[in-house]
Amino acid sequence: MADLISDGKTRVAWLATVANINAPTVAELTAGADYTKRITPDGLKVDPSTADVDTSSLASTFDTKTVGRVGFDTEVTFKRGDTVGDDAPYTTLKYGVSGYLVVRRGVAYATAWTIGQVVEVYPITCGEPQNSSPAANEVLKFVSPMKVTDAPATAAVVA
């Protein structure tokens, strides 16, 4: 049994529109902006959280719970580019901009979008970009805080 290594096996795109988040098309994904090469190696943060719902009663002698609402803490750390094209995430993902963050995991980055691939599609509105403090021997970076505005499709299938 072998482990799946994540290096080079994640692809991230930004789409302005998508007709069906549960079945984004190859054409929609190809037309989107591929931001993968602008994201730092540890810069993709799409962390789900599930709230607890207390199901105990006055008669309970043990605290019981069930699952409640799901939310996502989402932000992406980008490297700044020294040309307009290379700096597209910084110039595009401004406060209040809405779109869709699409993440494909476990498939080589260079593999084209293909029908049947499983992707995650998050409806997003961007927060205020946060410029990272400069540091020696590092690239200039910024963080785009992202708010998930509707239920995402975490197991969408490319159509």
C-alpha positions in Angstrom: 0.0 0.0 0.0 1.4 3.4 -1.0 0.6 6.9 0.2 -0.7 9.5 -2.2 1.8 12.4 -2.2 0.2 15.8 -2.6 3.2 17.6 -4.2 2.2 18.7 -7.7 -1.3 17.0 -7.4 -3.5 20.0 -6.7 -5.1 22.4 -9.1 -6.9 25.6 -8.2 -9.0 27.8 -10.5 -11.1 30.9 -10.1 -14.3 31.0 -12.1 -16.4 34.1 -12.4 -19.5 32.0 -13.2 -20.5 28.4 -13.3 -23.9 27.1 -14.4 -24.1 24.1 -12.0 -21.6 23.8 -9.1 -22.3 20.1 -8.8 -21.2 19.5 -12.4 -18.9 22.3 -13.7 -18.0 21.7 -17.4 -14.6 21.2 -18.9 -15.3 24.4 -20.9 -16.1 26.5 -17.7 -13.0 25.1 -15.9 -10.7 25.8 -18.9 -12.0 29.3 -19.2 -11.4 30.0 -15.5 -8.2 31.5 -14.2 -5.6 28.9 -13.1 -4.1 30.3 -10.0 -2.2 27.2 -8.9 1.3 28.4 -9.7 0.7 31.7 -7.8 -0.3 29.9 -4.5 2.3 29.2 -1.9 2.9 25.5 -1.1 1.0 25.8 2.2 -1.3 28.6 1.0 -4.5 26.8 0.3 -6.8 26.8 3.4 -10.3 25.4 3.0 -11.0 24.1 6.5 -14.5 22.8 7.3 -16.0 23.0 10.7 -19.1 21.3 12.1 -21.0 22.7 15.0 -22.3 20.5 17.8 -26.0 20.3 18.6 -26.8 19.2 22.1 -29.3 16.4 22.1 -29.3 15.6 25.8 -32.3 16.0 27.9 -33.1 16.8 31.5 -33.2 13.0 32.1 -29.8 12.5 30.5 -26.8 11.2 32.6 -24.5 11.5 29.6 -24.0 14.5 27.2 -25.1 13.6 23.7 -24.6 15.5 20.5 -25.3 15.4 16.8 -23.9 17.3 13.9 -25.1 20.8 13.3 -24.2 23.5 10.7 -21.1 23.2 8.6 -18.9 26.2 7.8 -15.6 26.9 6.1 -12.6 28.9 7.2 -11.2 29.8 3.8 -8.2 31.8 2.7 -5.5 31.5 0.0 -2.0 32.8 0.3 -0.6 34.0 -3.1 2.8 35.0 -4.3 2.8 38.5 -5.9 3.9 38.7 -9.6 6.2 41.2 -11.1 4.1 41.6 -14.3 0.4 42.3 -14.7 -0.4 38.8 -15.9 1.6 37.2 -13.1 -0.2 39.4 -10.5 -3.7 38.5 -11.6 -4.8 37.1 -8.2 -3.9 40.4 -6.5 -5.6 42.6 -9.1 -8.7 40.3 -9.4 -9.5 39.1 -5.9 -10.5 42.4 -4.3 -12.9 43.2 -1.5 -16.5 42.2 -2.5 -15.5 40.2 -5.6 -17.6 37.1 -6.0 -16.9 33.9 -7.9 -16.1 30.3 -7.5 -13.0 28.7 -6.1 -12.5 25.3 -7.7 -10.0 22.7 -6.2 -9.0 19.4 -7.7 -6.8 17.1 -5.5 -4.9 13.9 -6.1 -4.4 14.4 -9.9 -1.2 15.7 -11.4 -1.4 19.5 -11.9 -0.5 19.2 -15.6 -3.4 16.9 -16.3 -6.1 18.8 -18.2 -9.6 19.1 -16.7 -11.4 16.0 -17.8 -15.0 14.7 -17.6 -15.5 12.6 -14.5 -12.9 14.2 -12.3 -14.0 15.0 -8.8 -13.6 18.7 -7.8 -14.6 21.0 -4.9 -16.5 24.1 -5.9 -16.9 26.9 -3.3 -19.2 29.9 -4.0 -17.0 32.8 -2.6 -17.0 36.5 -1.9 -13.5 37.9 -1.3 -12.5 39.9 1.8 -10.0 42.7 1.9 -6.6 41.4 0.6 -4.0 41.3 3.4 -0.4 42.2 2.3 2.1 40.0 4.1 4.9 41.6 6.0 8.1 41.6 3.9 10.8 39.2 5.0 14.4 38.4 3.9 14.7 35.6 1.4 11.0 35.4 0.7 8.7 36.3 -2.1 6.2 39.1 -1.7 2.9 37.6 -0.7 -0.7 38.5 0.1 -3.6 36.6 1.7 -7.1 36.6 0.2 -9.6 35.9 2.9 -12.6 34.2 1.3 -16.2 33.8 2.6 -18.2 30.8 1.5 -21.5 32.4 0.6 -23.6 29.3 -0.1 -23.4 25.5 0.4 -20.4 24.3 -1.6 -20.2 21.2 -3.8 -17.3 19.3 -2.1 -17.6 16.3 -4.4 -18.7 17.8 -7.7 -18.0 15.8 -10.9 -16.7 17.5 -14.0 -19.2 17.3 -16.8 
